[in-house]
Amino acid sequence: MSDALAFPALAASALPQAIGFLLHRAEVVLDRRAQRRDTGAPLPPEEVEEVPDVVVGDPGNALDFDPAEVTDERTERLETLVEALGLYAENGHLPEGPDERLRRTLGRLRALLEDVYGRHITFAGEAQRPASGMRIVNRARDVRGVSRALKARRVSSSANADIVHTAEVVHPGGEMISVEIDELM
């Protein structure tokens, strides 16, 4: 998809599910960040999240994100987007026709959450996007030994991973292996 902030025009019944899912993920990230700042104690596990049918693929667990990716700037942007979308959620009012502002806001929130989670979040009707799943980016300057983006013993045949594995220079004797899987289940 050429526009990273694009968001699909979903059916009226699917849009509240998409909004709810994205808002829930954003709130989990913001809550966990606040809890980590308030105490050094371990965080309680979250209840099982129900992923709506409008999400395509595996978006992963809501708690499975890298706290280092939740910078002050991202936190501020998340809070702003949650506040903007919260008006739709609170009022239970969705626009009758196409609402480009809503779609742009959802697209921005999704892009931000994809950066924090390191995974695609894809909704029904987005044939051009990879299904929700793991995203691995491995960029190297100089490879003198072996550079692997993903090495796994066992992987489900339904697993979805988007892998970007690049190097500026692979020196003689160097090797780049994007994916190494011992057993596909």
C-alpha positions as CSV (number, residue, x, y, z in Angstrom):
1,M,0.0,0.0,0.0
2,S,1.5,3.3,-1.0
3,D,0.0,5.4,1.8
4,A,1.2,4.1,5.1
5,L,-1.5,6.0,6.9
6,A,-4.4,4.7,4.8
7,F,-7.2,3.0,6.5
8,P,-9.8,0.8,4.8
9,A,-13.4,1.8,4.3
10,L,-15.0,-0.8,6.6
11,A,-18.6,-1.9,6.7
12,A,-20.6,0.0,9.3
13,S,-20.7,-3.1,11.5
14,A,-16.9,-3.6,11.3
15,L,-15.8,-0.1,12.0
16,P,-16.7,0.0,15.8
17,Q,-14.8,-3.3,16.1
18,A,-11.7,-1.8,14.5
19,I,-12.0,1.4,16.6
20,G,-12.4,-0.6,19.8
21,F,-9.5,-2.9,19.0
22,L,-7.1,0.0,18.2
23,L,-8.2,2.0,21.2
24,H,-7.8,-1.0,23.5
25,R,-4.3,-1.6,22.2
26,A,-3.4,2.1,22.6
27,E,-4.8,2.1,26.2
28,V,-2.8,-1.0,27.1
29,V,0.4,0.6,25.9
30,L,-0.3,3.9,27.7
31,D,-1.4,2.1,30.9
32,R,1.7,-0.1,31.0
33,R,3.9,2.9,30.4
34,A,2.3,4.7,33.3
35,Q,2.6,1.7,35.6
36,R,6.2,1.2,34.8
37,R,7.0,4.8,35.6
38,D,5.0,4.7,38.8
39,T,6.5,1.6,40.3
40,G,9.4,-0.8,39.7
41,A,7.2,-3.7,40.7
42,P,6.3,-6.4,38.1
43,L,3.1,-5.7,36.2
44,P,0.0,-7.9,36.7
45,P,-0.9,-10.0,33.6
46,E,-3.7,-8.7,31.5
47,E,-6.9,-10.7,30.9
48,V,-7.2,-12.5,27.6
49,E,-8.0,-10.1,24.8
50,E,-10.7,-11.1,22.3
51,V,-9.5,-10.2,18.8
52,P,-12.5,-9.1,16.6
53,D,-13.2,-10.9,13.3
54,V,-12.4,-7.7,11.4
55,V,-8.7,-8.2,12.3
56,V,-6.9,-10.4,9.7
57,G,-4.1,-12.7,10.9
58,D,-2.5,-12.7,14.3
59,P,-1.9,-9.3,15.9
60,G,-0.1,-10.9,18.8
61,N,-0.8,-10.4,22.5
62,A,-1.7,-6.9,23.7
63,L,1.1,-7.0,26.2
64,D,3.8,-8.1,23.7
65,F,5.4,-4.8,22.9
66,D,8.8,-3.3,23.5
67,P,8.6,-0.6,26.2
68,A,11.6,1.1,24.7
69,E,9.5,1.8,21.6
70,V,7.1,3.8,23.7
71,T,9.0,7.1,23.6
72,D,7.8,10.4,25.1
73,E,6.9,11.6,21.6
74,R,4.9,8.4,20.8
75,T,3.2,8.6,24.1
76,E,2.0,12.1,23.4
77,R,0.8,11.1,19.9
78,L,-1.0,8.1,21.3
79,E,-2.7,10.2,23.9
80,T,-3.8,12.7,21.3
81,L,-5.2,10.0,18.9
82,V,-7.0,8.1,21.8
83,E,-8.6,11.4,22.8
84,A,-9.8,12.1,19.2
85,L,-11.1,8.6,18.7
86,G,-12.6,8.4,22.2
87,L,-15.3,10.9,21.1
88,Y,-16.5,8.3,18.6
89,A,-16.4,5.5,21.2
90,E,-18.1,7.5,24.0
91,N,-20.9,8.8,21.9
92,G,-21.5,5.5,20.0
93,H,-21.9,7.8,17.0
94,L,-20.3,6.9,13.8
95,P,-20.7,8.9,10.7
96,E,-23.3,7.9,8.1
97,G,-21.1,8.4,5.1
98,P,-17.4,8.3,4.4
99,D,-15.4,10.2,7.1
100,E,-11.9,10.8,5.8
101,R,-10.8,12.5,9.0
102,L,-11.8,9.4,11.0
103,R,-10.0,7.1,8.5
104,R,-6.8,9.3,8.7
105,T,-6.9,9.3,12.5
106,L,-7.3,5.5,12.5
107,G,-4.5,5.1,10.0
108,R,-2.2,7.2,12.2
109,L,-3.1,5.3,15.3
110,R,-2.6,1.9,13.5
111,A,0.8,3.1,12.1
112,L,1.9,4.2,15.6
113,L,0.8,0.9,17.2
114,E,2.6,-1.1,14.4
115,D,5.8,0.7,15.3
116,V,5.4,0.0,19.0
117,Y,4.3,-3.7,18.6
118,G,6.7,-4.4,15.7
119,R,3.8,-6.1,13.9
120,H,1.3,-5.5,11.1
121,I,-2.3,-4.8,12.1
122,T,-4.5,-5.6,9.1
123,F,-8.2,-5.4,8.8
124,A,-10.7,-7.2,6.5
125,G,-10.7,-5.8,3.0
126,E,-7.1,-4.8,2.9
127,A,-5.8,-7.2,0.2
128,Q,-2.7,-5.1,-0.5
129,R,-1.4,-5.3,3.1
130,P,0.2,-8.4,4.7
131,A,-2.0,-10.1,7.3
132,S,-1.5,-9.1,10.9
133,G,1.7,-10.7,12.1
134,M,5.3,-10.3,13.1
135,R,7.5,-7.8,11.4
136,I,11.3,-8.3,11.6
137,V,13.7,-5.6,10.4
138,N,17.4,-6.4,10.4
139,R,19.7,-3.8,8.8
140,A,23.5,-4.2,8.9
141,R,26.4,-2.1,7.7
142,D,29.1,-4.7,7.4
143,V,28.5,-8.5,7.5
144,R,31.7,-10.4,8.2
145,G,30.3,-13.5,9.8
146,V,26.6,-14.7,9.6
147,S,23.7,-12.3,9.8
148,R,20.3,-13.9,10.4
149,A,16.9,-12.1,10.6
150,L,15.0,-15.1,11.9
151,K,16.2,-18.5,13.2
152,A,13.6,-20.8,14.6
153,R,13.3,-24.5,15.5
154,R,9.6,-24.9,14.9
155,V,7.2,-22.6,13.1
156,S,3.5,-23.1,12.4
157,S,2.6,-23.2,8.7
158,S,0.0,-20.5,9.3
159,A,2.6,-18.1,10.8
160,N,3.0,-14.8,9.0
161,A,6.2,-12.8,9.1
162,D,7.2,-9.8,7.1
163,I,11.0,-9.8,7.0
164,V,13.3,-7.0,5.8
165,H,17.0,-8.1,5.9
166,T,19.6,-5.8,4.3
167,A,23.3,-5.1,4.5
168,E,25.4,-2.4,2.9
169,V,28.4,-4.8,2.5
170,V,28.8,-8.5,2.8
171,H,32.5,-9.2,3.1
172,P,34.1,-12.3,1.7
173,G,33.2,-15.3,3.9
174,G,30.2,-13.3,5.2
175,E,26.7,-14.8,4.9
176,M,23.2,-13.4,5.1
177,I,20.4,-15.8,5.9
178,S,17.0,-14.1,6.1
179,V,15.0,-17.1,7.5
180,E,16.3,-20.4,8.9
181,I,13.6,-22.8,10.1
182,D,14.3,-26.4,11.3
183,E,10.7,-27.7,11.1
184,L,7.5,-26.3,9.6
185,M,4.5,-27.6,11.4
